[in-house]
Amino acid sequence: MLVIFGGLPGSGKTTIARALAQRLGGVHVRLDTIEQALRNSGMLRADVGPAGYMVAYGVAEDNLKLGRTVIADTVNPISVTREAWRHVAQRAGVPSIEVEVICSDRTEHRRRVETREADIEGLVNPTWDEVVTRNYDSWSSGPIVVDTAFKAVDELMAELVVRMESVRA
């Protein structure tokens, strides 16, 4: 199965994606890691454009074809990237589930963005202004929405797994 995450920076995507990958024994494919590795290579120093997504799609598809569950951890801000992820699952012959991570408490979301430290060497986190002015399309296909504002990760994880099972049924 391919679990396609999306959500604004600082919403809690990576925390939830990591926890889900650990719980399911899945492969965590994090776009931030891929994009920063591309920058660190010296070939793409600034805007990596679609290159990071293209690499992530390939890595995910390889692992799906091996029978692994893949957790795709990306902002996934536009409908074209979401559609591309669905195509990855189709090519691999596996189901996909979309999960949008939000933080409905704007004050908490801003606090997270402004206080978090990068956990990838060289990565520069976006500012709050960059987060709130980012182009972010509405989800057309009705993802599972996980709101990280008021619940602990364990509670969110338990709810997410139940909701994922009901979607797959």
ABEGO torsion letter per residue (X at the ends): XBBBBBEBBGAGAAAAAAAAAAAAGBBBBBAAAAAAAAAAAGABABBAEAAAAAAAAAAAAAAAAAGBBBBBBBAGABAAAAAAAAAAAAAAGBBBBBBBBBBABAAAAAAAAAABBBABBGBBBBBAAAAAABBBBBBAAGBBBBBAAABBAAAAAAAAAAAAAAAAX
